[in-house]
Structures are given as structure tokens and as C-alpha cells.
């Protein structure tokens, strides 16, 4: 998890449920505020036929997430 200068939460995790490969672990991402995070749709960063583990995230000086 990371918080940018606008207090947006950037959440990244490994888990099941990617669109094309729901039975394999892939990397997922959400961005939102404390109030809106539950209603924000997750983005599948990876959706591959091999499992993906241990995601990391950093926010640069411009508020861009690097996953």
C-alpha cells in the first residue's frame, strides 16, 4: 500500500480472480480514498498463465504509481 500527496490510497496485492486465469495468482490494484476504496473496481495488473507473487509499489514525486 502507498499513499500519494493527494491522500489517495494505492493498494496492490497478489490473489486469485483475474479475468482469464481465475485459478492462478496474479497482481491486482486499486486506487481511491478511504471513503471510496470499497466501491472502486480492481484492475488486474497481470492476467497470465503463470502465477505472479510479491508485488511492490512506489509513488513518485508526481503521484504516479510504479508497480
N, C-alpha and C positions, 0 to 999 in steps of 0.2 A: 504494500500500500504506500502511496505517496500523496502529499497534499501540495497543490500549486499555490502561487501567490494570490489567486482569487478564491482560495479556500475550497476548491474542487477536490473531491476525493478521487484518486485513480487507483482502482482495485484490479489486481491481476492474480490469477490462480490457475492451478492445473486441476482438471476434472473431466468427468465424462459428460457426454451430451452434445458434442459437436455435430453439426448438421449431417455430414456424410459419413462420419465414423463415430457413432454414439457409444460404441463399446470400448473405445480406446481413449486414454488420457490425452487431452490436448490443452492448449493455453487459451484462457478466456479473459476478457477485460470489460470493465465498466468504468464510467466517469459520471460523477454527479455530486450534488451537495448532500449534506446529512439528511435533508428533508426529501430529496428526490431519488436517492440511490435505489430504493426498493422498486421504483416504477421504471427505471431505466433498463432497456433491453441489453443483454450481454452481447458482446462481439466475440466471435471465435477468431482469435489471432492465428491459431493453427487449426487445421482440419485435415490431418494427414493420416495415412495408413500405418504409420508407426507412432508409438506413444511419445509424448513430449513431457518433460519434467522440469522442475525447479525454475520457474520463471522469475525474472527480476525486472525492476522498473526504476527509472530515474527521471526526474523533471529538470529540464534545462532552464536557463535564465529567462527564456521566452515563454515558459509554461507548456512546452511540448513534452509529451511523454515519450520515453525511449524504452522499448520493451525488448 
